Amino acid sequence: VVAKPIDPAALMSAIRDATGVEPLAECAGVCDPIATSVRRVNMRQVANIREMMDGSEFVGILQVFMEDSVPDVIRIIDMAEKGDPDWERIVFIATKAGGFAAYLGLTDLANVLARVSAEGRGGRSLEELIELAAELQVTMDDTLEELKRVVPEAFSTLTDVSIPTP
């Protein structure tokens, strides 16, 4: 808790304590953490999962996510870009990958996938799917970049887990 009036140093300390992440190097003292960093990974959840298992198990789970879910998400993006969505498959993929992402603390990615799944079950608007696919691509890329910083050992044996830019 940071009481008003807000002391910027106390705010940065509270953010550091809550997330376990140091402010960016370019923040000399005080900075706007939202403007200078995209937080795609819930560090508290990652820390909790790490505490429940040993390091190699945690890395293994992240690798399973990247080897199985990332290619599935790319399929959703491809279907949207081609304008020929298989809605049943999209709902299945988005629900499965979204649940896995939520478990791992990849909150933004899980939220976008939940919206994709809802769109597939609901209105089935190709236009909305195309917009969500663009957001999904950016969110996935940002999430993977952040994971590389947070858990680099999970990427050591993988060849390519990035989403190709069209």
Phi and psi in degrees as a GROMACS rama.xvg file:
@    title "Ramachandran Plot"
@    xaxis  label "Phi"
@    yaxis  label "Psi"
@TYPE xy
-118.317  119.164  VAL-2
-83.5882  153.372  ALA-3
-79.7999  148.675  LYS-4
-66.7405  145.768  PRO-5
-76.5895  126.532  ILE-6
-91.2895  115.851  ASP-7
-53.6135  -38.796  PRO-8
-65.7937  -39.4156  ALA-9
-66.7335  -37.687  ALA-10
-63.1856  -47.3782  LEU-11
-62.4286  -37.328  MET-12
-64.6646  -42.1967  SER-13
-64.9954  -40.0364  ALA-14
-64.6552  -43.5897  ILE-15
-61.4948  -43.6892  ARG-16
-65.4577  -39.2964  ASP-17
-73.4307  -34.7563  ALA-18
-103.046  -21.3798  THR-19
75.2443  15.688  GLY-20
-117.401  135.084  VAL-21
-76.0252  150.697  GLU-22
-59.9943  156.065  PRO-23
-60.8746  149.838  LEU-24
-59.1815  -34.0404  ALA-25
-73.6296  -4.72887  GLU-26
-89.3201  94.4464  CYS-27
-80.5825  95.1496  ALA-28
88.4914  -85.2841  GLY-29
-122.782  136.932  VAL-30
-152.131  171.497  CYS-31
-88.5634  104.934  ASP-32
-64.2223  -26.5863  PRO-33
-72.9997  -39.559  ILE-34
-74.7339  -23.9218  ALA-35
-106.181  -5.9029  THR-36
-150.534  139.303  SER-37
-99.5036  119.64  VAL-38
-99.139  106.869  ARG-39
-107.079  -15.5951  ARG-40
-114.676  127.773  VAL-41
-78.9893  100.141  ASN-42
-64.3653  -32.5711  MET-43
-64.5367  -43.2269  ARG-44
-66.2936  -40.7452  GLN-45
-60.1526  -44.2317  VAL-46
-62.2886  -40.4476  ALA-47
-63.75  -42.6225  ASN-48
-65.3563  -42.3955  ILE-49
-60.2373  -38.4109  ARG-50
-66.3352  -31.208  GLU-51
-75.9042  -18.889  MET-52
-142.022  169.308  MET-53
-79.0712  167.973  ASP-54
-58.1344  -39.8757  GLY-55
-69.8336  -33.55  SER-56
-65.0727  -43.1331  GLU-57
-62.866  -47.1977  PHE-58
-60.1729  -40.8626  VAL-59
-61.3203  -41.3402  GLY-60
-64.8163  -42.7701  ILE-61
-62.229  -39.3999  LEU-62
-66.8001  -38.7458  GLN-63
-60.8972  -44.0031  VAL-64
-58.4889  -47.2076  PHE-65
-69.8818  -34.19  MET-66
-78.9128  -31.3661  GLU-67
-99.9184  -49.6611  ASP-68
-79.3441  -37.4744  SER-69
-61.1666  -48.1516  VAL-70
-61.3592  -34.1797  PRO-71
-64.2128  -42.6462  ASP-72
-64.0475  -37.7942  VAL-73
-61.3712  -35.9555  ILE-74
-61.639  -40.2833  ARG-75
-61.6429  -46.9912  ILE-76
-61.5931  -43.7976  ILE-77
-61.2798  -44.2368  ASP-78
-61.8088  -40.8458  MET-79
-64.7207  -45.6097  ALA-80
-65.2826  -33.0614  GLU-81
-81.2349  -11.5901  LYS-82
71.5368  21.2758  GLY-83
-132.573  69.2165  ASP-84
-78.4572  138.568  PRO-85
-94.8611  93.556  ASP-86
-59.1135  -38.9956  TRP-87
-63.1047  -43.322  GLU-88
-66.8751  -40.9769  ARG-89
-60.0063  -45.878  ILE-90
-62.2887  -44.5602  VAL-91
-60.5961  -50.0315  PHE-92
-62.7596  -48.9414  ILE-93
-63.0238  -38.4591  ALA-94
-67.9476  -46.6621  THR-95
-65.022  -52.7393  LYS-96
-66.0174  -36.1915  ALA-97
-65.0299  -40.2893  GLY-98
-64.7077  -41.8174  GLY-99
-64.0164  -45.0234  PHE-100
-61.7713  -42.5699  ALA-101
-62.3381  -43.5309  ALA-102
-58.6495  -40.4966  TYR-103
-79.083  -5.37904  LEU-104
86.7795  18.4304  GLY-105
-92.5693  68.0061  LEU-106
-60.5773  -47.9103  THR-107
-61.245  -43.5241  ASP-108
-63.7278  -44.2726  LEU-109
-59.6453  -39.7624  ALA-110
-66.7727  -42.2614  ASN-111
-65.9632  -42.19  VAL-112
-64.4951  -34.9431  LEU-113
-64.1325  -38.5168  ALA-114
-68.2777  -38.2665  ARG-115
-62.4035  -45.212  VAL-116
-61.8126  -43.7668  SER-117
-63.7334  -40.0071  ALA-118
-63.8749  -40.1272  GLU-119
-64.6714  -35.5728  GLY-120
-82.5549  -26.8061  ARG-121
-98.064  -107.48  GLY-122
-70.2097  -21.6884  GLY-123
52.4698  46.7335  ARG-124
-87.6124  117.438  SER-125
-62.7047  -38.3546  LEU-126
-60.8969  -44.9349  GLU-127
-64.7188  -40.2847  GLU-128
-61.7418  -40.7607  LEU-129
-62.1563  -42.7629  ILE-130
-64.3959  -44.2457  GLU-131
-65.4604  -34.9585  LEU-132
-64.1295  -39.2579  ALA-133
-64.3589  -43.7568  ALA-134
-64.9045  -38.5163  GLU-135
-62.6718  -41.6035  LEU-136
-62.6365  -48.0206  GLN-137
-63.1495  -44.6128  VAL-138
-64.0185  -42.4294  THR-139
-64.3666  -46.0777  MET-140
-59.6601  -47.3976  ASP-141
-62.4663  -40.5451  ASP-142
-63.9369  -45.5812  THR-143
-64.228  -39.3279  LEU-144
-62.3937  -42.5707  GLU-145
-66.9755  -40.5549  GLU-146
-61.4471  -37.0666  LEU-147
-61.3114  -35.888  LYS-148
-73.9991  -37.9765  ARG-149
-82.2901  -42.0353  VAL-150
-132.618  67.5841  VAL-151
-60.8781  -28.4793  PRO-152
-64.7413  -21.6281  GLU-153
-71.8292  -17.2783  ALA-154
-100.754  -4.86078  PHE-155
-64.0079  -31.4652  SER-156
-105.508  1.21169  THR-157
-92.8338  146.513  LEU-158
-88.6142  -54.676  THR-159
-149.024  117.773  ASP-160
-124.225  20.1168  VAL-161
-94.9947  156.639  SER-162
-87.4284  126.169  ILE-163
-66.4411  140.117  PRO-164
-84.4523  130.596  THR-165
